[in-house]
C-alpha cells in the first residue's frame, strides 16, 4: 500500500512513480556522502527531488553558495567555461511540507522570499541547528532528508573551502576572485551525479528526525510566513548570478 500511495502522489504531481527510493548518494568532486530521504512524510518534496535526479538535472552542477556556520546550497547552477554561472531550467514549483526541523545535518528546499510554495530544484544542507530561524521563516523550510553515516564530514569540508562571493572555490586565490579571472571546473565543488543506492520502501526506521513545532495551526503552507524575509532573488554582483538565498 505504501508504494501504491507514494506512486499515486507522484503521478498527481506529474512525476515519475519511483518515490519509494529513500537513500541517495551525492557523488561530488570533494567526496561522496549519503542522504536518507523522508519519503513517507514529505512525499511531494521527495518526488520532486527524485524527478530531478531521474532527469540528471544535478549532474555536473556546482555548489554555488556557502554561508559559514549556516548552510551549503546547490542544485541550480552549472559552470559553462566562464562567468557567470549558468542557471538550469526548472520544473514547476511544489507545495511546502514543513514537517521537520532545520537541525544540523538535514537537507531542505530553498525557495523565494515571501512565497512558501516556490521551491523548485535548489536545496541546502544545514551546517548547524537553524531551527530558530528557518522553521518558521517563510512558512517554514521543508526538510526532506538527513545526511547519514559520516557524510557531514564531506559537507563540512565543502563549507570550509575559500569563498569567492559565497561560492566555494578550490585553488582559486583572492586575487583571482577580485579580478574575476576565468576559473576551470576543477576550481568548483561539482556534483558529479546523485544516485539512488537503496530503493527500499522504509529506510528511516532507525532515524528520529526532529519535528518542526514552531508553526502555529494558522501558519500553513499558504501563509506568507515568518518575521524575516531573507530568502529572495537578487543579482550577485559582479558575477551577476541569480540564485535562491536567505
C-alpha positions as a Markdown table, in Angstrom:
| # | Residue | x | y | z |
|---|---|---|---|---|
| 1 | Unk | 0.0 | 0.0 | 0.0 |
| 2 | Unk | 2.9 | 2.4 | 0.8 |
| 3 | Unk | 4.3 | 2.0 | -2.7 |
| 4 | Unk | 0.9 | 2.5 | -4.3 |
| 5 | Unk | 0.1 | 5.7 | -2.3 |
| 6 | Unk | 3.5 | 7.2 | -3.0 |
| 7 | Unk | 3.3 | 6.4 | -6.7 |
| 8 | Unk | -0.2 | 7.9 | -6.7 |
| 9 | Unk | 1.3 | 11.1 | -5.2 |
| 10 | Unk | 3.9 | 11.2 | -7.8 |
| 11 | Unk | 1.5 | 10.7 | -10.7 |
| 12 | Unk | -0.7 | 13.5 | -9.3 |
| 13 | Unk | 2.3 | 15.7 | -9.4 |
| 14 | Unk | 3.1 | 14.7 | -12.9 |
| 15 | Unk | 6.3 | 13.0 | -11.7 |
| 16 | Unk | 7.7 | 9.5 | -12.3 |
| 17 | Unk | 6.3 | 6.9 | -9.8 |
| 18 | Unk | 9.6 | 6.0 | -8.0 |
| 19 | Unk | 9.3 | 7.9 | -4.8 |
| 20 | Unk | 9.9 | 4.8 | -2.7 |
| 21 | Unk | 13.6 | 5.3 | -3.2 |
| 22 | Unk | 14.8 | 6.7 | 0.1 |
| 23 | Unk | 18.6 | 6.7 | 0.2 |
| 24 | Unk | 20.6 | 8.6 | -2.3 |
| 25 | Unk | 24.3 | 9.3 | -2.7 |
| 26 | Unk | 25.8 | 12.7 | -3.6 |
| 27 | Unk | 28.9 | 11.9 | -5.6 |
| 28 | Unk | 30.9 | 15.1 | -5.6 |
| 29 | Unk | 34.4 | 16.3 | -6.6 |
| 30 | Unk | 35.0 | 16.7 | -2.9 |
| 31 | Unk | 33.9 | 13.2 | -1.8 |
| 32 | Unk | 30.7 | 11.2 | -1.6 |
| 33 | Unk | 28.0 | 11.1 | 1.1 |
| 34 | Unk | 24.6 | 9.6 | 1.5 |
| 35 | Unk | 21.2 | 11.2 | 2.4 |
| 36 | Unk | 18.2 | 9.3 | 3.8 |
| 37 | Unk | 15.0 | 10.9 | 2.3 |
| 38 | Unk | 11.8 | 11.3 | 4.3 |
| 39 | Unk | 9.6 | 9.9 | 1.5 |
| 40 | Unk | 6.7 | 8.9 | 3.8 |
| 41 | Unk | 6.2 | 12.2 | 5.5 |
| 42 | Unk | 7.4 | 14.7 | 2.8 |
| 43 | Unk | 6.3 | 12.7 | -0.3 |
| 44 | Unk | 5.8 | 15.6 | -2.7 |
| 45 | Unk | 9.2 | 17.1 | -2.0 |
| 46 | Unk | 10.9 | 13.8 | -2.3 |
| 47 | Unk | 9.1 | 13.0 | -5.5 |
| 48 | Unk | 10.2 | 16.4 | -6.9 |
| 49 | Unk | 13.8 | 15.8 | -5.9 |
| 50 | Unk | 13.9 | 12.3 | -7.4 |
| 51 | Unk | 12.3 | 13.6 | -10.6 |
| 52 | Unk | 15.3 | 16.0 | -10.9 |
| 53 | Unk | 17.7 | 13.1 | -10.1 |
| 54 | Unk | 16.0 | 10.9 | -12.7 |
| 55 | Unk | 16.4 | 13.7 | -15.3 |
| 56 | Unk | 20.1 | 14.1 | -14.3 |
| 57 | Unk | 19.4 | 17.7 | -13.6 |
| 58 | Unk | 22.0 | 17.8 | -10.8 |
| 59 | Unk | 24.7 | 16.0 | -12.9 |
| 60 | Unk | 27.7 | 18.3 | -13.3 |
| 61 | Unk | 26.1 | 21.1 | -11.4 |
| 62 | Unk | 28.1 | 23.1 | -8.8 |
| 63 | Unk | 27.7 | 24.1 | -5.2 |
| 64 | Unk | 27.0 | 27.8 | -5.7 |
| 65 | Unk | 26.7 | 29.1 | -2.1 |
| 66 | Unk | 28.1 | 28.6 | 1.3 |
| 67 | Unk | 27.4 | 30.7 | 4.4 |
| 68 | Unk | 29.8 | 29.5 | 7.1 |
| 69 | Unk | 28.1 | 28.0 | 10.1 |
| 70 | Unk | 24.8 | 28.2 | 8.3 |
| 71 | Unk | 24.2 | 26.4 | 5.0 |
| 72 | Unk | 25.7 | 24.8 | 1.9 |
| 73 | Unk | 23.5 | 25.3 | -1.1 |
| 74 | Unk | 23.4 | 23.8 | -4.6 |
| 75 | Unk | 21.1 | 22.3 | -7.2 |
| 76 | Unk | 20.6 | 25.2 | -9.5 |
| 77 | Unk | 23.7 | 26.2 | -11.5 |
| 78 | Unk | 26.4 | 24.8 | -13.8 |
| 79 | Unk | 29.7 | 26.3 | -14.8 |
| 80 | Unk | 30.0 | 26.7 | -18.6 |
| 81 | Unk | 33.6 | 27.8 | -19.0 |
| 82 | Unk | 33.2 | 31.4 | -17.9 |
| 83 | Unk | 31.4 | 33.7 | -15.5 |
| 84 | Unk | 28.5 | 34.0 | -14.7 |
| 85 | Unk | 27.3 | 30.6 | -13.6 |
| 86 | Unk | 24.5 | 29.2 | -15.8 |
| 87 | Unk | 21.0 | 28.8 | -14.3 |
| 88 | Unk | 19.5 | 25.4 | -15.0 |
| 89 | Unk | 15.9 | 25.4 | -16.2 |
| 90 | Unk | 13.5 | 24.1 | -13.6 |
| 91 | Unk | 10.2 | 22.2 | -13.3 |
| 92 | Unk | 7.1 | 23.7 | -11.7 |
| 93 | Unk | 7.3 | 24.8 | -8.0 |
| 94 | Unk | 5.9 | 22.5 | -5.3 |
| 95 | Unk | 3.9 | 22.8 | -2.2 |
| 96 | Unk | 5.6 | 23.4 | 1.1 |
| 97 | Unk | 5.8 | 20.5 | 3.6 |
| 98 | Unk | 7.3 | 21.9 | 6.8 |
| 99 | Unk | 7.1 | 18.8 | 8.9 |
| 100 | Unk | 10.6 | 18.5 | 10.2 |
| 101 | Unk | 13.1 | 20.9 | 11.9 |
| 102 | Unk | 16.1 | 22.5 | 10.2 |
| 103 | Unk | 18.6 | 21.0 | 12.6 |
| 104 | Unk | 22.3 | 20.2 | 11.7 |
| 105 | Unk | 22.7 | 17.6 | 9.1 |
| 106 | Unk | 19.4 | 17.9 | 7.4 |
| 107 | Unk | 18.7 | 18.8 | 3.7 |
| 108 | Unk | 15.9 | 21.3 | 2.9 |
| 109 | Unk | 14.5 | 23.1 | -0.1 |
| 110 | Unk | 15.4 | 26.7 | -0.9 |
| 111 | Unk | 12.7 | 29.0 | -2.2 |
| 112 | Unk | 11.7 | 32.6 | -3.0 |
| 113 | Unk | 11.2 | 35.1 | -0.3 |
| 114 | Unk | 7.6 | 35.6 | 1.0 |
| 115 | Unk | 6.4 | 32.6 | -1.1 |
| 116 | Unk | 6.2 | 29.4 | 0.9 |
| 117 | Unk | 5.2 | 27.3 | -2.2 |
| 118 | Unk | 8.0 | 28.3 | -4.5 |
| 119 | Unk | 10.7 | 25.6 | -4.1 |
| 120 | Unk | 11.9 | 24.0 | -7.4 |
| 121 | Unk | 15.4 | 22.5 | -7.8 |
| 122 | Unk | 17.6 | 24.1 | -5.2 |
| 123 | Unk | 18.4 | 22.6 | -1.8 |
| 124 | Unk | 20.7 | 23.3 | 1.1 |
| 125 | Unk | 22.3 | 21.4 | 4.0 |
| 126 | Unk | 22.0 | 22.8 | 7.5 |
| 127 | Unk | 25.5 | 23.2 | 9.0 |
| 128 | Unk | 24.1 | 23.8 | 12.5 |
| 129 | Unk | 20.8 | 23.9 | 14.2 |
| 130 | Unk | 18.9 | 26.6 | 12.2 |
| 131 | Unk | 15.5 | 25.8 | 13.7 |
| 132 | Unk | 15.0 | 29.1 | 15.5 |
| 133 | Unk | 15.3 | 30.9 | 12.1 |
| 134 | Unk | 14.2 | 28.5 | 9.3 |
| 135 | Unk | 11.5 | 26.5 | 10.9 |
| 136 | Unk | 9.1 | 29.5 | 10.9 |
| 137 | Unk | 10.5 | 31.9 | 8.3 |
| 138 | Unk | 8.5 | 32.0 | 5.1 |
| 139 | Unk | 6.1 | 29.3 | 6.2 |
| 140 | Unk | 9.0 | 27.0 | 7.3 |
| 141 | Unk | 11.6 | 25.5 | 5.1 |
| 142 | Unk | 10.8 | 21.9 | 4.0 |
| 143 | Unk | 13.4 | 19.4 | 5.5 |
| 144 | Unk | 13.1 | 16.2 | 3.4 |
| 145 | Unk | 16.1 | 14.2 | 4.5 |
| 146 | Unk | 19.2 | 13.9 | 6.6 |
| 147 | Unk | 22.8 | 13.1 | 6.0 |
| 148 | Unk | 23.7 | 9.7 | 7.3 |
| 149 | Unk | 26.9 | 8.0 | 8.4 |
| 150 | Unk | 30.0 | 10.3 | 8.4 |
| 151 | Unk | 28.6 | 12.3 | 5.4 |
| 152 | Unk | 28.7 | 15.6 | 7.3 |
| 153 | Unk | 32.5 | 15.4 | 7.2 |
| 154 | Unk | 32.3 | 15.9 | 3.5 |
| 155 | Unk | 29.6 | 18.6 | 3.7 |
| 156 | Unk | 31.6 | 20.5 | 6.3 |
| 157 | Unk | 34.8 | 20.1 | 4.3 |
| 158 | Unk | 33.0 | 21.8 | 1.4 |
| 159 | Unk | 31.8 | 24.6 | 3.7 |
| 160 | Unk | 35.4 | 25.2 | 4.8 |
| 161 | Unk | 36.7 | 26.0 | 1.3 |
| 162 | Unk | 37.7 | 29.5 | 0.3 |
| 163 | Unk | 34.8 | 31.6 | -0.9 |
| 164 | Unk | 34.5 | 33.8 | -3.9 |
| 165 | Unk | 31.3 | 35.8 | -3.4 |
| 166 | Unk | 29.8 | 32.9 | -1.4 |
| 167 | Unk | 30.9 | 30.3 | -4.0 |
| 168 | Unk | 33.3 | 27.6 | -2.5 |
| 169 | Unk | 36.4 | 27.6 | -4.7 |
| 170 | Unk | 39.4 | 25.3 | -4.8 |
| 171 | Unk | 42.9 | 26.7 | -5.6 |
| 172 | Unk | 41.4 | 30.0 | -6.7 |
| 173 | Unk | 43.0 | 32.9 | -5.0 |
| 174 | Unk | 41.5 | 36.1 | -3.6 |
| 175 | Unk | 43.3 | 37.9 | -6.5 |
| 176 | Unk | 41.6 | 35.7 | -9.0 |
| 177 | Unk | 38.3 | 36.3 | -7.4 |
| 178 | Unk | 38.8 | 40.1 | -7.3 |
| 179 | Unk | 39.7 | 40.2 | -10.9 |
| 180 | Unk | 37.2 | 37.6 | -11.9 |
| 181 | Unk | 39.9 | 35.5 | -13.6 |
| 182 | Unk | 38.3 | 32.7 | -15.6 |
| 183 | Unk | 38.4 | 29.5 | -13.4 |
| 184 | Unk | 38.2 | 25.9 | -14.6 |
| 185 | Unk | 35.6 | 23.4 | -13.5 |
| 186 | Unk | 38.4 | 21.9 | -11.2 |
| 187 | Unk | 38.1 | 25.1 | -9.2 |
| 188 | Unk | 34.5 | 24.4 | -8.2 |
| 189 | Unk | 32.9 | 21.8 | -5.9 |
| 190 | Unk | 31.0 | 19.8 | -8.5 |
| 191 | Unk | 28.0 | 17.4 | -8.1 |
| 192 | Unk | 29.2 | 14.7 | -10.4 |
| 193 | Unk | 25.8 | 12.9 | -10.0 |
| 194 | Unk | 23.2 | 11.9 | -7.4 |
| 195 | Unk | 22.3 | 8.2 | -7.5 |
| 196 | Unk | 19.8 | 6.0 | -5.7 |
| 197 | Unk | 21.6 | 3.4 | -3.5 |
| 198 | Unk | 18.7 | 1.9 | -1.6 |
| 199 | Unk | 15.2 | 1.8 | -3.0 |
| 200 | Unk | 13.6 | 0.0 | -0.1 |
| 201 | Unk | 10.2 | 1.2 | 1.0 |
| 202 | Unk | 11.3 | 2.1 | 4.5 |
| 203 | Unk | 14.9 | 3.0 | 5.3 |
| 204 | Unk | 14.4 | 5.6 | 8.1 |
| 205 | Unk | 13.3 | 3.2 | 10.8 |
| 206 | Unk | 16.4 | 4.0 | 12.9 |
| 207 | Unk | 16.2 | 7.7 | 12.3 |
| 208 | Unk | 14.5 | 10.2 | 14.7 |
| 209 | Unk | 14.0 | 13.4 | 12.8 |
| 210 | Unk | 13.1 | 16.4 | 14.9 |
| 211 | Unk | 9.6 | 17.7 | 14.3 |
| 212 | Unk | 9.0 | 21.4 | 13.4 |
| 213 | Unk | 6.9 | 22.6 | 16.3 |
| 214 | Unk | 7.4 | 26.4 | 15.6 |
| 215 | Unk | 4.5 | 26.8 | 13.2 |
| 216 | Unk | 1.1 | 27.6 | 14.6 |
| 217 | Unk | -2.0 | 26.0 | 13.0 |
| 218 | Unk | -2.7 | 29.2 | 11.1 |
| 219 | Unk | 0.8 | 29.2 | 9.6 |
| 220 | Unk | 0.1 | 26.5 | 7.0 |
| 221 | Unk | 1.7 | 26.2 | 3.5 |
| 222 | Unk | -0.4 | 29.1 | 2.2 |
| 223 | Unk | 1.0 | 31.5 | 4.8 |
| 224 | Unk | 3.3 | 34.4 | 3.9 |
| 225 | Unk | 5.3 | 33.1 | 6.8 |
| 226 | Unk | 7.7 | 34.2 | 9.4 |
| 227 | Unk | 9.0 | 37.5 | 10.7 |
| 228 | Unk | 12.0 | 37.5 | 8.3 |
| 229 | Unk | 12.1 | 37.8 | 4.5 |
| 230 | Unk | 15.7 | 36.9 | 3.9 |
| 231 | Unk | 15.2 | 34.4 | 1.2 |
| 232 | Unk | 14.9 | 36.3 | -2.1 |
| 233 | Unk | 16.2 | 36.5 | -5.7 |
| 234 | Unk | 18.8 | 39.1 | -6.5 |
| 235 | Unk | 21.8 | 39.6 | -8.7 |
| 236 | Unk | 25.2 | 38.6 | -7.2 |
| 237 | Unk | 27.5 | 41.4 | -8.4 |
| 238 | Unk | 29.7 | 41.5 | -10.4 |
| 239 | Unk | 29.2 | 37.8 | -11.3 |
| 240 | Unk | 25.5 | 38.6 | -11.9 |
| 241 | Unk | 24.5 | 35.1 | -10.7 |
| 242 | Unk | 20.8 | 34.9 | -9.8 |
| 243 | Unk | 20.1 | 32.4 | -7.0 |
| 244 | Unk | 17.7 | 31.5 | -4.2 |
| 245 | Unk | 19.2 | 32.7 | -0.9 |
| 246 | Unk | 18.2 | 33.6 | 2.6 |
